[in-house]
Amino acid sequence: MMMSDRNSVFLETAQWLCSWMDRVHSVCRLCRETVRRQVGFLLAILAIGTPAGASQAGGLYLYEIGTRDAGLASAGWAARAADAGTLATNPAGLARLTQPELIVGAQPLYLDLEFDPDENTTVAGSDGDPASWIPSGGLFYARPVNDRWAWGVGVYGNFGLGIDYGTDWVGRYYVDEVTLQALAFQPTLSYRINERWSIGAGIVGLYGVFDQRSRIRNLEPGTPDGRLKIDDEQFEITGNFGLLYEPAAGTRFGLQYLMETKLEFEDNPKFTGIGPLLSQVLENAGLVGAELGLDLTYPNRLILSGYHELDNRWAVMGNLGWDQWSEFGKVDVLVAGEDTTSLTFDRNYEDTWHAAVGAEYRRSAQWRFTGGIAYDSSPVKDRYRTPDMPVGEAWRFGVGAEYRLREGLTISGTYALIWSGDLDMDVDRGPFAGRVSGKYSDTAIHALGLVFNWKY
């Protein structure tokens, strides 16, 4: 028998066995290669999702990093260069600062996310309701060296998503809890070339944390679910670069480029509560004790911003941006066991674009108010949306107020609503995970910020 004919017979046999898996009390002996394809595909699906912090569009990047920018919905991101937070939004802006400055910002996020399954869902369980508070914020310090050079350092989180659906929801065979977070530590240097041009660069150390858990359907009828956990921590280096142009006093244009890097997570999948039949299948497939490698790309970002002061009270600003989320969607998976297997899984993500407009009003020497609106396109079409990363297009609405407590010390309060509305989802990956169909209703994130700024 030719090899292609044998593979065809094996695959047909596997499909027949899977259709009867919930009704029989034993599993026939499967071809080793066929079992590897079935379980290897299951592992890849379980491991490929990501997400931490909270983000509804533009992939996993956050604009809310513990600075006053949240009160502008990020408008003027790379051009305002008004405080030490510019080291994260445009490193070139540090050269504009004239005195040492410290920013401490707390930015708790409330993730309002609820999944309502419809009649097409084939798995019994509860609705998904992972709504929760998520801590966030930033710490930034900047110091001019002279009238041309300045340096600074920042610690902030601007990447990730975290979701905990619970262990009995209808999509538990895809994921019940997932976290992907990256904390950035960024030393930065900026140089003022002349009165109009400044450049800057930051070396960004990314500390990434990945933790994903899911249920696994045991093959014996009436047996409780088994569990799978994958987790790892990685440290990688990337770059944050900026250019600032000031054609006239009170007018600035800024460009930020955030360089891509790859987070290479590794772990031995941890199986618990596995019945004897599934245990034998996993053993035969070489997945027990195997090492799983998961490579995720932290994507390129490019943002162009403008800032203009209309008079001594009003300033307007805006952004245009692009994120290369199509690269994040291409996930490299390596299973290193008795027989090493590697594949690239494409989540069918698309690059996203961003636009924002905002305004700032100086009411008096003590009070300043901000507001802005932003839009981010969706990195994924409805038909490719998955429960580990339920993202879509998003509108941002931000407001903020700043009060000067005394000379050199201000306190700011910000609020941003990130609104994605209703997000449809329909995933079906066979008898292992079942079909999960329905809608995430009124999806939103609420970001509350309290920012202290001290110049001395």
N, C-alpha and C positions, 0 to 999 in steps of 0.2 A: 504494500500500500504506500502510495506517495505521501511525503511529509505533509503537504497541504491538505490532502484528504483526511489524514489522521487528525490534524488540528481541527478540521471542520467537524469531524465526528465528536471529538472531545468537547468542543464548544457547545454543540447541540445537546450533548449529554448533560453538561453543566446547567444549561438553561432549563432543561426538563427537571433536573433535581431541585433547582432553586424554586420553581413554581410549586413544588410539593413539600418544601422544607418545613412549613408550619404544620403539616398534617402527619408526617411520619415520625417514628420513634427512633430511627437510626438513619445514618447517611451512608450511601454506597461509596465504595472506594473510587476516588476521582483521580484523574491524571494529575501528576504533580504540577505540570506547567499550567493546566487549566485552573487549579486551585490557586496557584500563585497569581494568575491574572485577576481572579475574582477578589481575593483578599488584598492583593497589592493595590488594586483599584480602590477598594474600600478604604485602605489606610491613606492613600493619597487624598481622597475626598475629605477624610476626617482631619488630615493634617494641614490642608492647604489654606484654610480660612485664616484669618489673622485678627485682628483688631484689638484699643485701650484708651484711655482718656475719653474722647467722644468726638465723633465727626460725622456729619451727614452728607457732605459732598466735598469735591476736591480731594477725593480719596480719604487719607487718614491725617492729612495736615490740618493743624489748628491755627487760627489767627489769634485766638485768645491765649496769651502767654503770660498774663499777670502785669500788663502795662495799660496805659490809657487808650491804646489803639482799639480796645474792645468797644469803647464808647463812640467810636467812629465807624464801626463795622469794618475796620481795617482800611478805610479810605486814607490815602496819603501814606500808605505803608512804607514805601521806600524813599519818600521825599520829605516827610515832616522833619526828621532828624532833630527832634526837639529835646530829647533827653537821652539818658544812658541806654534806654531800651533800643535805640537805633542800632546797637551792635548786633542784634538779632535780625532786624528788618532791613538794614542797609549799613554795613560796617563803615562805609565811607563817611557817614554822618558824624562819627565820633570827632572828626577834625574840626567840626563847627563849635564844639563845646568849649567854654572858656574857663570852667572851674570844675574841680572834682565833684562827682555826683554819685549818689547811691539810690537805687530803687528797690523797694521790697513790695511785692504784689501777691495777694491771695486771690485766687480765681476759682472758687468751687463751681462745678458744672452739674446741672440736673438733667439726666437723660430721660426723656419722656418717650418711651417706646413700648408699644403693645401690639401683639400679633393676634389677629382674629382668623382662625382657620375656617374654610368653607366646606361644602359637602363633598368636594373632591379629595379631601385629605383622607388617607387610608390608615393612619396610625392613631390609635386611641391615646388620649392624654389631655392635659390641661392646655389652655391658651398660653401663649408666651407673653409674659409681662415682666421684663427685666429692668423696669424703671428704677433709677438709683441716683444718689449723689456721688460725685467723683471729685476728689481733691485735685487741685491744679494751682499753678502760680509761677512766679519767676523772681530771680534775684540778679540785679545788674549793677556793675560798678564801672565807672569811667573816670579817666584822669588825663588831662592835657599835659604834655611834656613841655611844649613851647607853642609858638603860634602856628606851627606846621604839623607837629606830630602829636598823636594821642593814642592811648591804649585803654583797653577795658577787658572785663571778663564777665561772663553771664552763665547762669545755670537756669534752665527752663525746659519745659516739656511742650513740644509742638507737634507731636506725632503719635497717633494711636487711637485705639477704640477698645473698650472693655464691655463685655456683655455677660450676664448670668441669667439664663432662662429658668433655671431650676431643673431638677432631675426627672420630672415626670411630664414635661411639655411634649407636644406632638412631634417636634423636630429634634428630639433628644438623640436620635441615631445619627444626626448630622453634627450637632454640637449642643452641649448644655451650658458650657462656660468657656469663654475664650478671652485672652488678654494678649495684646501686643503693645508694649510701651517702649518709647525711647526717650531717655533723659539726656539732654544736650549740655555739655560743658564746653564753653567757647571762649578761649583767649583771643583777643582781637587787636589789630594794629591798623591805624588810619593815618593818611598823609594828605595834607592840603597842598596841592601842586601850585596853585595860584589863587587869586580871589574868586575864580569861577569854578575850578575843578578840584574835586577831592576823590581819592580812591581808598579802599579799605579791604581787608581780608581777615577772616577768622578761621582758625583750625577748630573744627567741631568734633569733639569726642562723643560718640553716641554709645550710651549704655542701654542695650536692648534686652527686654524681658519678654519671653514667649511662654504662654501657658494655655494649653487647650485640653478640654475634657469632653468626653461624649459617652453615651451608652452604646452597648453592642448587644444586638439581639442574639440570645442563645438559641441553639438549634433544637433543644428538647422542649416540647410544648409545656407551657405552664411554668417554665423556669424563669426566675427574675433576671433582669438585664445584667450583663456584664459591664465592665467599665474600662475605658481607655484614657490614659493621661500621657501627654507629651509636654515637656517643659525644658527650657534652657535659657541661659543668659550669655550675651555676647557683647564685646566692646569693639567698635569700628571707628575709623576716622574718615571724615569728609570735610568739605570746604564751603564757606559762605563768603561770597565776594560782592563788592558793591562799588558803584560809581555815582557821584553826585555832581550835578551841574547847576550853578546859580547865575543865570544871566543878568539878574538885577536883584537889588535888596527886596526881600519878601517874596521872591519867586524861585522855586527850586524844582528840578526834575531829577528823579533817582531811579536807578536800575539795580535790582538785586538778582544774583544768580546763586542758587543753592545746588550744589553738586550732588549727583547720585552716588550712592554707595550700596553695598550688598551686605545684608545681615545674614550670616551663615549659622543657623541654629542646628544643633545636633542633640539627639537623645536616644536612649533605648526605650521604645514604647512600653509603658507599664500597664499590663492587663491584670485585672482583678475580677473576681466573681464569674470567671469563665467556666462553662459547663464542659464535661469530658469530650463531647463531640466537636464543639468549636475549638477546644484546646488542641485536639488532634489535627484539625484542619490548619490551625495556625502553626503548629509544630511541623507539619508536612510542608507548609509553604516557606519554612525557614524564617518566620517572622518573630518567633520567640527568641529573645536575646539579640536580635538584629539591631543595628544602629540605623536610625532614620535621620537623614540630612535634609534640611529645608532651607533653601536660599531665597530670601525675599529682597527685592530691590527698593531701597529708599530713593524715590525718583528725583529727577531734575525738576527744578522750579525756576521760573523766570517771571519777575514782576516789574513793570514800568509804572511809576507814579509821578504825579504832579501836585504842586502846592503853590497857592498864590494868595497873598494878602490883599483884599480889596481896599481896606483902609485900616485904621488903627484898632478896629473892633472886629471886623469880619475877615475870615479866611476860608477859602474853598479848596477842595482837594479831590483826587480820584486815582483809580488804579486800572490797569489792564494786566492780566496775568495768564500764565500757562503752566500746567503741571503734566509731566509725562507718566501718567498712571497706566498707560499701555504696557510699560516695562514692569511695573509692580504686578500686573496681572499674569505675567509669565513666570511661574514658580518652578524652580528646579528641585526635584525630589530624588534622593538617593537612598535606597535600602541596601545596606551593606550586611549581608548575612552569609550563608553558605554559598549562595550565588548572588553576586552584586547586581542590582538592577537600578537603572537611573532613567528618569523621564523628565520632560518639561511639560507641565500642566498649564494650559492657557485658560484663564478665567474670563477671557474676552472683554477685558477692560479697555477703555478708551482714554486718550488724553483729555484733560479738562481745561476749560477756560474760565476766567474770573474777571469781573468788573465791579467797581465800587465808586460811589460818590459820597462826599461828606462835607460838613461845614463846622467851623469853630467860631464861637461868639464870646468876646471878652466883655463881660458886663461891667466890671470894675477892676481895680487893682487886686481885689481879693477873689473875685468869682470869674470862672470861665466855664462855658457849656459847649458840649459837642453832640453831634448826631450824624448818622450815616446809614446808607443802604448798600448792600453788596449782593451779588449773585454768583453762584458757582454751578457750572453744568455738572451733569451726572457722569461718573466714571463707568457706569454700567447700564445697559438697557434692561427693561423689566424682565425679559425672558432669561437673563443671565444672573439675576439677583439671587443671593444665597443667604441663609440665616446667620452665617458667621460674620457677614458684613452687609447689613441691610441699609445701603446708602443710596442716595439719589440726588437730584438737583436740590439746591438749597438757596433760600433767601435769608440774608442777615439784616437785622434791624438793631442798631446800637445807639444808646444815649449815654451821656456822661456829664459829670459836674466836678469841677476842681475848686478847692478852697485853699487860699494861702493862710496857714496858721500863723506864720511869722516870716521874716525875711529868710529865704532859702529853704523853707519847709512847707510843703503842700500835701494835702490829702485829697484823693480823688475816689469817686464812686462811679462804677460803670455797670451797665446792664446790656446784654446782647441776647436776642432771640434768634436762634438758627432754626428755620422752619423748612421742613421737607414735605409736610402734608401726608397724603396717602401713598403708600408704596406697595405695589402688587408683587407677589412672589409665588412661584409654582415650580417646585423641584421634585424630580422623580428619579431615583437611582435604584430601582428594583427592590427585591424582597429584603435586603439587608436594612435599608433605611426607609423604604416606603415612599409614598407621595405626600408632600406637605404643600398645600395650596391655600392661599388666603391673602390677607392684606394687613400691612402695618398702618394703623389709622392715626392721623394727626401727629405724625412723628416730629419731634422738636427737641432742642437742647436750650436750656436756660443757663446763661453764664452771668454770675454775679461777681463783681470785682471791687476790691479795696486796695488802693495803691498809695504808698508813702514815697515821696520824693524829697531827698535831702541834698542840697547843694551847700558846700562850705569852702 
